[in-house]
Amino acid sequence: MSTFDEQAEAQLAERRGTDVRQMLWIQARNRQTGAVETIGFWTGDDHRTFTINGETRHYYGAGDVFDFPPMRVSVGLTVQKYTIKMALTDEARQAISVYNPRHARVEIHVCPLDLDSGLPMGEPKRRFKGRIANIKRTRGATGQSSQISLELETSMRALTRQMRLVRSNAALQQRTPTDLFREYSDTSGDWVVPWG
């Protein structure tokens, strides 16, 4: 269980209410240059800069165009999925057109705001870390805005991938020249073994 700083804990103890904003951070490759670039969105009204883990990040204010459903978490090694829906704003269009969102890294943070000043109380806390698994674009009817659905998967997905390096003898030879474990693996199915 993550803890908030003293100011946020004091506001929660007052029981006057809360003002917590969701933040989405995407690291994706630029389609033209191939360089990894970042873009961030948060549910606040204005663009704002936050410092997270010593890194300064700029988030575009998306207001109510995001739909962050309640997040269900569980203990274990299962791959959790989480879907975010957002309206097709100019910045959102950039996130899927300029950048290649396939398997892009994402983080979701929450940021409690002071009820009186509207300023962040402490550093935002991370709630999700993973990758974009799928994107679905829904075209809106006449007079309605289009939507993007981002299906996210937790970082546990990386544990389900097999390492291709150990599949062939050539790959093992590149890694360790003295490793002869798979020397005859490409012909082993063709051998005839006499019995009796």
Backbone as CSV, one residue per row, in Angstrom:
resi,resn,N_x,N_y,N_z,CA_x,CA_y,CA_z,C_x,C_y,C_z
1,MET,0.847,-1.178,0.000,0.000,0.000,0.000,0.887,1.233,0.000
2,SER,0.691,2.104,-0.955,1.500,3.318,-1.031,0.918,4.375,-0.102
3,THR,1.785,5.226,0.400,1.354,6.283,1.307,1.563,7.630,0.635
4,PHE,0.727,8.582,0.991,0.858,9.938,0.483,1.658,10.763,1.477
5,ASP,2.044,11.965,1.079,2.820,12.804,1.987,1.909,13.355,3.090
6,GLU,2.503,14.058,4.039,1.778,14.503,5.235,0.619,15.432,4.888
7,GLN,0.813,16.319,3.925,-0.243,17.263,3.559,-1.462,16.530,3.003
8,ALA,-1.230,15.545,2.149,-2.345,14.775,1.596,-3.020,13.939,2.673
9,GLU,-2.237,13.356,3.572,-2.821,12.566,4.665,-3.671,13.448,5.578
10,ALA,-3.203,14.683,5.832,-3.972,15.595,6.677,-5.289,15.966,6.008
11,GLN,-5.269,16.192,4.685,-6.506,16.527,3.975,-7.476,15.352,3.988
12,LEU,-6.967,14.146,3.838,-7.827,12.967,3.904,-8.430,12.804,5.295
13,ALA,-7.644,13.125,6.324,-8.146,12.996,7.698,-9.242,14.021,7.993
14,GLU,-9.234,15.170,7.328,-10.274,16.185,7.532,-11.627,15.731,7.007
15,ARG,-11.646,14.824,6.045,-12.861,14.275,5.448,-13.735,15.351,4.789
16,ARG,-13.056,16.360,4.192,-13.790,17.381,3.436,-14.037,16.936,2.010
17,GLY,-13.353,15.895,1.584,-13.437,15.430,0.212,-12.045,15.277,-0.368
18,THR,-11.989,14.831,-1.585,-10.705,14.654,-2.258,-10.804,15.166,-3.684
19,ASP,-9.665,15.526,-4.217,-9.559,15.921,-5.615,-8.321,15.227,-6.165
20,VAL,-8.529,14.044,-6.717,-7.421,13.235,-7.215,-7.528,13.161,-8.726
21,ARG,-6.424,13.423,-9.409,-6.401,13.411,-10.868,-5.595,12.221,-11.368
22,GLN,-6.016,11.676,-12.502,-5.332,10.554,-13.147,-4.357,11.092,-14.189
23,MET,-3.241,10.406,-14.355,-2.209,10.831,-15.291,-1.747,9.645,-16.121
24,LEU,-1.665,9.840,-17.428,-1.217,8.787,-18.349,0.066,9.240,-19.023
25,TRP,1.109,8.425,-18.959,2.412,8.726,-19.559,2.735,7.637,-20.570
26,ILE,3.025,8.020,-21.810,3.286,7.066,-22.891,4.689,7.301,-23.439
27,GLN,5.458,6.213,-23.580,6.779,6.255,-24.225,6.677,5.419,-25.493
28,ALA,6.704,6.074,-26.646,6.526,5.371,-27.917,7.567,5.849,-28.930
29,ARG,7.750,5.044,-29.969,8.699,5.398,-31.029,8.045,6.326,-32.037
30,ASN,8.809,7.347,-32.451,8.365,8.232,-33.509,8.399,7.457,-34.813
31,ARG,7.314,7.507,-35.584,7.228,6.714,-36.815,8.268,7.137,-37.859
32,GLN,8.659,8.411,-37.866,9.586,8.898,-38.882,11.040,8.740,-38.467
33,THR,11.363,9.099,-37.227,12.759,9.077,-36.795,13.153,7.774,-36.107
34,GLY,12.195,7.054,-35.536,12.507,5.825,-34.802,12.957,6.071,-33.381
35,ALA,13.075,7.343,-32.991,13.504,7.669,-31.629,12.339,7.509,-30.659
36,VAL,12.658,7.111,-29.428,11.631,6.972,-28.398,11.308,8.357,-27.858
37,GLU,10.046,8.737,-27.929,9.588,10.034,-27.432,8.450,9.802,-26.452
38,THR,8.115,10.836,-25.706,7.116,10.703,-24.654,5.995,11.723,-24.843
39,ILE,4.832,11.365,-24.336,3.693,12.277,-24.314,2.851,11.907,-23.096
40,GLY,2.321,12.920,-22.427,1.542,12.683,-21.220,0.216,13.408,-21.253
41,PHE,-0.781,12.802,-20.619,-2.116,13.385,-20.482,-2.526,13.274,-19.025
42,TRP,-3.290,14.243,-18.561,-3.849,14.128,-17.223,-5.256,14.710,-17.233
43,THR,-6.043,14.398,-16.224,-7.448,14.785,-16.203,-7.664,16.198,-15.677
44,GLY,-6.617,16.971,-15.582,-6.768,18.382,-15.231,-7.156,19.206,-16.442
45,ASP,-7.490,20.471,-16.209,-7.956,21.339,-17.290,-6.821,21.967,-18.092
46,ASP,-5.715,22.294,-17.435,-4.618,22.993,-18.095,-3.406,22.078,-18.231
47,HIS,-2.515,22.440,-19.163,-1.255,21.720,-19.291,-0.410,22.025,-18.055
48,ARG,0.298,21.002,-17.579,1.065,21.198,-16.356,2.296,20.304,-16.371
49,THR,3.337,20.753,-15.676,4.577,19.998,-15.547,4.653,19.401,-14.152
50,PHE,4.997,18.117,-14.082,5.141,17.414,-12.810,6.533,16.812,-12.749
51,THR,7.026,16.627,-11.544,8.302,15.951,-11.333,8.018,14.588,-10.735
52,ILE,8.435,13.538,-11.459,8.207,12.165,-11.016,9.539,11.436,-11.052
53,ASN,9.960,10.930,-9.897,11.252,10.228,-9.759,12.409,11.069,-10.272
54,GLY,12.380,12.362,-9.993,13.455,13.254,-10.407,13.411,13.674,-11.860
55,GLU,12.420,13.221,-12.614,12.282,13.552,-14.034,11.127,14.533,-14.209
56,THR,11.379,15.605,-14.949,10.342,16.589,-15.221,9.537,16.147,-16.435
57,ARG,8.219,16.037,-16.256,7.341,15.563,-17.324,6.250,16.592,-17.593
58,HIS,5.958,16.793,-18.877,4.901,17.717,-19.282,3.655,16.911,-19.651
59,TYR,2.530,17.263,-19.015,1.266,16.576,-19.260,0.277,17.546,-19.898
60,TYR,-0.398,17.090,-20.945,-1.453,17.889,-21.572,-2.730,17.742,-20.757
61,GLY,-3.379,18.867,-20.517,-4.644,18.830,-19.805,-5.743,18.274,-20.685
62,ALA,-6.306,17.162,-20.281,-7.334,16.509,-21.087,-8.715,16.654,-20.478
63,GLY,-8.788,17.128,-19.237,-10.091,17.342,-18.604,-10.911,16.075,-18.513
64,ASP,-12.156,16.167,-18.967,-13.072,15.043,-18.849,-13.115,14.156,-20.088
65,VAL,-12.148,14.270,-20.981,-12.179,13.443,-22.189,-11.674,12.031,-21.919
66,PHE,-11.139,11.791,-20.734,-10.654,10.473,-20.352,-11.716,9.711,-19.592
67,ASP,-11.717,8.417,-19.756,-12.539,7.531,-18.947,-11.608,6.514,-18.306
68,PHE,-11.268,6.745,-17.039,-10.441,5.829,-16.280,-11.366,5.006,-15.387
69,PRO,-11.678,3.769,-15.759,-12.536,2.956,-14.893,-11.782,2.573,-13.617
70,PRO,-12.493,2.126,-12.588,-11.794,1.685,-11.371,-10.806,0.567,-11.688
71,MET,-9.674,0.624,-11.048,-8.614,-0.339,-11.305,-8.704,-1.477,-10.302
72,ARG,-8.726,-2.703,-10.812,-8.735,-3.881,-9.945,-7.351,-4.502,-9.991
73,VAL,-6.799,-4.721,-8.832,-5.463,-5.303,-8.758,-5.536,-6.619,-7.992
74,SER,-4.589,-7.490,-8.279,-4.516,-8.752,-7.557,-3.054,-9.136,-7.404
75,VAL,-2.807,-9.985,-6.447,-1.462,-10.448,-6.175,-1.192,-11.669,-7.049
76,GLY,-0.006,-11.742,-7.591,0.357,-12.910,-8.387,1.024,-12.528,-9.689
77,LEU,1.197,-13.514,-10.528,1.903,-13.323,-11.790,0.974,-13.296,-12.988
78,THR,-0.319,-13.093,-12.771,-1.244,-13.038,-13.891,-1.128,-11.692,-14.588
79,VAL,-1.337,-11.694,-15.890,-1.277,-10.462,-16.676,-2.613,-9.740,-16.514
80,GLN,-2.582,-8.567,-15.908,-3.787,-7.777,-15.702,-4.003,-6.877,-16.915
81,LYS,-5.260,-6.705,-17.302,-5.590,-5.819,-18.422,-6.423,-4.660,-17.902
82,TYR,-6.230,-3.523,-18.526,-6.918,-2.302,-18.114,-7.195,-1.486,-19.368
83,THR,-8.412,-0.999,-19.534,-8.789,-0.266,-20.738,-9.137,1.176,-20.391
84,ILE,-8.533,2.091,-21.126,-8.789,3.527,-20.981,-9.449,4.006,-22.260
85,LYS,-10.478,4.826,-22.122,-11.113,5.435,-23.287,-10.860,6.933,-23.233
86,MET,-10.567,7.513,-24.399,-10.328,8.949,-24.458,-10.867,9.497,-25.776
87,ALA,-11.319,10.749,-25.714,-11.811,11.405,-26.916,-10.638,11.703,-27.846
88,LEU,-10.909,11.799,-29.125,-9.861,11.998,-30.122,-9.527,13.480,-30.227
89,THR,-8.739,13.971,-29.271,-8.252,15.347,-29.306,-7.022,15.420,-30.215
90,ASP,-6.504,16.633,-30.430,-5.317,16.792,-31.273,-4.117,16.054,-30.691
91,GLU,-3.938,16.149,-29.362,-2.819,15.475,-28.719,-2.984,13.960,-28.771
92,ALA,-4.215,13.478,-28.601,-4.471,12.039,-28.690,-4.239,11.538,-30.106
93,ARG,-4.605,12.329,-31.085,-4.353,11.971,-32.484,-2.848,11.883,-32.734
94,GLN,-2.092,12.797,-32.126,-0.636,12.761,-32.254,-0.077,11.490,-31.628
95,ALA,-0.653,11.066,-30.503,-0.148,9.886,-29.801,-0.293,8.617,-30.626
96,ILE,-1.281,8.557,-31.521,-1.449,7.333,-32.320,-1.037,7.507,-33.769
97,SER,-0.832,8.743,-34.221,-0.443,8.961,-35.615,1.053,9.216,-35.761
98,VAL,1.584,10.145,-34.983,3.006,10.472,-35.057,3.838,9.368,-34.409
99,TYR,3.353,8.842,-33.294,4.064,7.796,-32.568,3.468,6.438,-32.901
100,ASN,4.295,5.417,-32.801,3.829,4.050,-32.993,3.462,3.491,-31.616
101,PRO,2.183,3.411,-31.303,1.801,3.021,-29.944,1.874,1.523,-29.676
102,ARG,2.157,0.727,-30.693,2.185,-0.724,-30.487,3.268,-1.098,-29.484
103,HIS,2.889,-1.723,-28.411,3.766,-2.154,-27.309,4.509,-0.990,-26.664
104,ALA,3.953,0.206,-26.761,4.575,1.365,-26.116,4.433,1.244,-24.602
105,ARG,5.420,1.708,-23.897,5.383,1.663,-22.427,4.451,2.741,-21.911
106,VAL,3.694,2.385,-20.883,2.771,3.342,-20.279,2.883,3.274,-18.761
107,GLU,2.585,4.389,-18.144,2.478,4.469,-16.693,1.240,5.281,-16.370
108,ILE,0.541,4.898,-15.316,-0.599,5.666,-14.823,-0.270,6.084,-13.397
109,HIS,-0.375,7.368,-13.149,-0.146,7.921,-11.813,-1.430,8.579,-11.318
110,VAL,-1.512,8.747,-10.021,-2.579,9.560,-9.432,-1.923,10.706,-8.690
111,CYS,-2.571,11.864,-8.743,-2.026,13.061,-8.111,-3.111,13.725,-7.280
112,PRO,-3.007,13.689,-5.945,-3.979,14.403,-5.128,-3.703,15.906,-5.165
113,LEU,-4.775,16.692,-5.298,-4.647,18.149,-5.331,-5.216,18.740,-4.058
114,ASP,-4.632,19.863,-3.646,-5.139,20.585,-2.488,-6.515,21.161,-2.824
115,LEU,-7.475,20.976,-1.936,-8.840,21.433,-2.206,-8.950,22.951,-2.271
116,ASP,-8.084,23.651,-1.558,-8.162,25.115,-1.523,-7.369,25.761,-2.658
117,SER,-6.127,25.328,-2.864,-5.264,25.988,-3.852,-5.270,25.294,-5.209
118,GLY,-5.621,24.020,-5.268,-5.586,23.274,-6.523,-4.192,22.833,-6.924
119,LEU,-3.222,22.997,-6.026,-1.846,22.596,-6.315,-1.626,21.139,-5.925
120,PRO,-0.693,20.452,-6.607,-0.410,19.050,-6.256,0.152,18.938,-4.841
121,MET,-0.251,17.880,-4.170,0.270,17.615,-2.828,1.262,16.466,-2.920
122,GLY,2.514,16.795,-3.035,3.549,15.783,-3.123,3.697,15.240,-4.539
123,GLU,4.541,14.244,-4.660,4.813,13.637,-5.960,3.696,12.648,-6.315
124,PRO,3.260,12.635,-7.566,2.228,11.669,-7.968,2.679,10.230,-7.721
125,LYS,1.724,9.378,-7.400,1.999,7.973,-7.086,1.631,7.088,-8.277
126,ARG,2.523,6.161,-8.604,2.269,5.267,-9.728,1.258,4.190,-9.326
127,ARG,0.285,3.958,-10.206,-0.740,2.945,-9.984,-0.673,1.816,-11.002
128,PHE,-0.038,2.064,-12.139,0.005,1.053,-13.196,1.279,1.241,-14.002
129,LYS,1.871,0.118,-14.402,3.041,0.139,-15.275,2.908,-1.036,-16.230
130,GLY,3.007,-0.752,-17.518,2.861,-1.828,-18.497,3.066,-1.332,-19.906
131,ARG,2.332,-1.952,-20.835,2.458,-1.620,-22.256,1.080,-1.569,-22.898
132,ILE,1.018,-0.891,-24.041,-0.222,-0.862,-24.810,-0.309,-2.162,-25.599
133,ALA,-1.380,-2.909,-25.387,-1.561,-4.183,-26.086,-2.379,-4.008,-27.352
134,ASN,-3.359,-3.129,-27.317,-4.261,-2.991,-28.457,-4.871,-1.598,-28.450
135,ILE,-5.151,-1.086,-29.627,-5.818,0.207,-29.769,-7.027,0.027,-30.664
136,LYS,-8.155,0.529,-30.214,-9.364,0.477,-31.032,-9.864,1.902,-31.216
137,ARG,-10.110,2.255,-32.454,-10.581,3.592,-32.772,-12.060,3.508,-33.133
138,THR,-12.903,4.262,-32.456,-14.338,4.254,-32.708,-14.742,5.595,-33.285
139,ARG,-15.283,5.575,-34.490,-15.701,6.815,-35.138,-17.057,7.222,-34.579
140,GLY,-17.140,8.465,-34.127,-18.376,8.965,-33.539,-19.435,9.257,-34.592
141,ALA,-20.679,9.207,-34.170,-21.788,9.544,-35.067,-21.751,11.039,-35.372
142,THR,-22.596,11.478,-36.267,-22.629,12.888,-36.649,-22.926,13.747,-35.415
143,GLY,-22.051,14.714,-35.176,-22.216,15.602,-34.029,-21.569,15.079,-32.754
144,GLN,-21.020,13.883,-32.771,-20.349,13.321,-31.602,-18.874,13.121,-31.907
145,SER,-18.060,13.116,-30.854,-16.616,12.971,-31.052,-16.228,11.501,-31.149
146,SER,-15.145,11.255,-31.866,-14.611,9.899,-31.976,-13.849,9.554,-30.706
147,GLN,-13.631,8.259,-30.494,-12.946,7.792,-29.289,-11.833,6.827,-29.626
148,ILE,-10.876,6.762,-28.718,-9.799,5.780,-28.789,-9.877,4.940,-27.519
149,SER,-9.788,3.630,-27.669,-9.708,2.724,-26.522,-8.304,2.144,-26.484
150,LEU,-7.606,2.365,-25.382,-6.269,1.807,-25.193,-6.380,0.617,-24.251
151,GLU,-6.076,-0.568,-24.746,-6.058,-1.741,-23.884,-4.637,-1.931,-23.392
152,LEU,-4.456,-1.840,-22.095,-3.137,-1.911,-21.484,-2.949,-3.259,-20.803
153,GLU,-1.717,-3.723,-20.781,-1.363,-4.945,-20.063,-0.222,-4.633,-19.108
154,THR,-0.240,-5.279,-17.954,0.801,-5.040,-16.962,2.143,-5.584,-17.440
155,SER,3.178,-5.225,-16.723,4.533,-5.649,-17.078,4.731,-7.151,-16.945
156,MET,3.791,-7.849,-16.337,3.899,-9.301,-16.211,3.876,-9.992,-17.577
157,ARG,3.412,-9.317,-18.606,3.392,-9.890,-19.956,4.802,-10.285,-20.390
158,ALA,5.816,-9.551,-19.932,7.195,-9.858,-20.323,7.629,-11.236,-19.832
159,LEU,7.036,-11.716,-18.754,7.398,-13.032,-18.232,6.810,-14.169,-19.056
160,THR,5.870,-13.875,-19.947,5.257,-14.926,-20.749,5.946,-15.111,-22.097
161,ARG,6.907,-14.263,-22.415,7.597,-14.373,-23.695,8.761,-15.346,-23.583
162,GLN,8.964,-16.138,-24.618,10.082,-17.068,-24.639,11.301,-16.394,-25.244
163,MET,12.442,-16.756,-24.739,13.679,-16.205,-25.279,14.050,-16.963,-26.538
164,ARG,14.160,-16.281,-27.643,14.490,-16.913,-28.907,15.990,-17.216,-29.019
165,LEU,16.793,-16.589,-28.160,18.240,-16.783,-28.246,18.658,-18.239,-28.059
166,VAL,17.952,-18.975,-27.231,18.385,-20.323,-26.899,17.766,-21.369,-27.810
167,ARG,17.146,-20.966,-28.908,16.457,-21.915,-29.771,17.365,-22.586,-30.804
168,SER,18.405,-21.947,-31.247,19.230,-22.534,-32.295,20.677,-22.660,-31.830
169,ASN,21.390,-23.569,-32.481,22.798,-23.750,-32.174,23.600,-22.506,-32.542
170,ALA,23.240,-21.838,-33.653,23.968,-20.635,-34.074,23.852,-19.522,-33.035
171,ALA,22.662,-19.379,-32.451,22.484,-18.346,-31.430,23.303,-18.660,-30.188
172,LEU,23.353,-19.943,-29.808,24.171,-20.323,-28.656,25.653,-20.128,-28.937
173,GLN,26.078,-20.381,-30.171,27.482,-20.195,-30.529,27.869,-18.725,-30.484
174,GLN,26.959,-17.836,-30.872,27.252,-16.398,-30.799,27.404,-15.953,-29.356
175,ARG,26.574,-16.520,-28.493,26.622,-16.127,-27.082,27.842,-16.716,-26.389
176,THR,28.039,-18.034,-26.553,29.167,-18.730,-25.933,29.714,-19.749,-26.935
177,PRO,30.881,-19.505,-27.518,31.405,-20.404,-28.563,31.622,-21.847,-28.103
178,THR,31.805,-22.074,-26.812,32.054,-23.434,-26.329,30.771,-24.184,-25.987
179,ASP,29.622,-23.548,-26.140,28.345,-24.181,-25.814,27.897,-25.052,-26.990
180,LEU,27.965,-26.361,-26.823,27.603,-27.299,-27.889,26.318,-28.058,-27.578
181,PHE,25.504,-27.511,-26.694,24.296,-28.223,-26.255,23.351,-28.540,-27.411
182,ARG,23.179,-27.628,-28.353,22.248,-27.835,-29.460,22.976,-28.079,-30.792
183,GLU,24.145,-28.675,-30.721,24.951,-28.877,-31.921,24.223,-29.719,-32.971
184,TYR,23.512,-30.743,-32.544,22.832,-31.632,-33.487,21.311,-31.489,-33.425
185,SER,20.806,-30.388,-32.903,19.351,-30.252,-32.728,18.608,-30.161,-34.062
186,ASP,19.244,-29.637,-35.105,18.541,-29.513,-36.384,18.400,-30.843,-37.110
187,THR,19.214,-31.842,-36.766,19.119,-33.151,-37.427,18.654,-34.262,-36.493
188,SER,18.399,-33.956,-35.252,18.082,-35.008,-34.284,16.780,-35.730,-34.610
189,GLY,15.826,-35.079,-35.252,14.568,-35.735,-35.590,14.692,-36.698,-36.754
190,ASP,15.798,-36.618,-37.503,15.983,-37.485,-38.667,16.719,-38.775,-38.348
191,TRP,17.260,-38.904,-37.163,18.035,-40.095,-36.819,17.117,-41.299,-36.651
192,VAL,17.586,-42.425,-37.132,16.885,-43.699,-36.923,17.637,-44.456,-35.843
193,VAL,16.968,-44.770,-34.768,17.588,-45.457,-33.658,17.128,-46.899,-33.654
194,PRO,18.056,-47.879,-33.880,17.633,-49.288,-33.874,17.329,-49.765,-32.444
195,TRP,16.296,-50.541,-32.346,15.911,-51.091,-31.044,16.088,-52.607,-31.096
196,GLY,16.801,-53.148,-30.141,16.955,-54.596,-30.001,17.912,-55.129,-30.911
